Amino acid sequence: MAKIFRPSSRETTILSKIESSKEQVRRQAIRAVKDGIEPLSNAVAMKLVEESLVETTNKNGLEEQIRKCLDKLGRSDDFDIDYQVAPLRDLVKQPNIVSLYVTSFVIEKLINDRDVVDIFGSDEDIYFCINQQVVKYLP
């Protein structure tokens, strides 16, 4: 006969606290984007060009596209954010939601921009490049 597993109230409380702390960190990161859109978009665009991950004919156009992406992130609901990052959800173990969202934007949408010639590097390379800048500009 199989044993039925019923978590105790203590285990349930601990699991609930872990999940709520993850959600709180996620919400704080998204809120912080609204305050630092300008410097973050500039830093991300510059770093992508410096690392030769994105080849563009117009650096200001690239910065504007990333600014729009960050603005959209700040206004999106949880479903839209989860939908956008779904293909890259397992890219790293504990991803930063902002870095993952911008990486997804670069890989899926920015490639079709008229100012972008080509995008180089793996998904991980692009994520880590973007994440370096996000960690600098967002607490």
N, C-alpha and C positions, 0 to 999 in steps of 0.2 A: 504494500500500500504506500502511495506517495505521500510525503509529508507536505502539508500546506504551509507556505511561508506567509506569516503575517507580521509586518514590521511593527515594532513597539512604538509607542508615542515618542519616546526619546529619539529613536532613529528617524522617525518622520520629521521631528522638529529640526534635527541637524541637517537633513537633506533639504528641507525647506529654506533654512538659513543660507545654505550654500547656493541654491538657485536664486534666491532673492539678492544675494550679494553680487552674483554675476550680472543680473539684470540691472542692478544699481550702477555698476561700473560701466556697463554699456550705455545707459542713459546719460551718465555724466560725460562720457567721451563725445556723444552726439551733441550734447548741450555746449560743450567746450568748442566745438567746431564753429558754432555761430559767432563766437567772440573773436576767433582768429583766422577768419577765411582769407583775408588779404596776404598776410605773411606766409601762411601755410601753402597757399596755392602757388605763390612765387617760389618758395623753397622747393616744393615738389617738382614743379616744372623745370627749374634750374638743375636740380639733381638728376632728373631723368635725361636731360640733354647732356650734362657733364659726363654721366656714366655711359653715354652712347647707347642708351636703351630705347630712346625715341629720337628719330631723325625728323626734323621739322623745317619748314621754310619760314615759319613765323613763330618765334618764341613767345611773343605777346599773345598770339592766338591760342597757343597751347596753355598758357597761364589762364586765359579767360575761360577755356573749356574746363579746366580743373576747378576754377572758382565756381562755375555753374554747377559742377558735380557736387562740390562741398555744400553749396547753397541748397541743392536738391536734397542732399542727405539730411540737412538740418530741418527740412520741412516734411520729410517722408515719414510714413507710419511704419510700424514694425514689420508688417507683412511685405511692404515694398522693399525694405532693406533686406529682409531675409530672402526674398525672391532674387534680388540683384546679386547677392553673394553666394547663392546656393551652389553654383558650379565650383566655387573655390573654397567651400566650407572646410574641407579637410586639407588645405594647403599646408598649414602649420598647426601645431598642437593647441596653442592658446593664442589665436589671432586677435589683433586689435581690430575692432569693427570698422573704424575709420580707414585704416590701412587696407583692409580687405575690400571695402566698398570702392575706394579709389582704384585699387588694383583691378577690380572687376570692370570698372569704367574704362580704364586704359586698355585693357585686353579686348573687351567686347565692343565698345562704342567709339573710342578715340581713333581706332584704326581706320574708321570711315571718314574722319575729318579731312577736309580739303587741304589743310596746312600740314598734315602729318604725311611724311614720305613713307616711313616704315617703322615698325616696332621690333626691336631685337631682344634677345634674352629669354630665359624661361620665366614661367609665372612666378617662381620663387625669387628669382633675381629682381623682378619688378616689385614684388611685395616687400622684400627686404630694403630696397632702395627707398620706397615710399615710407615704410615704417620708420626708417632712420629719421626722416624729417618730421613725421607725425609725433614721435616720441620727444623730439626737441621742442616742438611748438605747443603741444597739448600736455597738460599735467597728468 
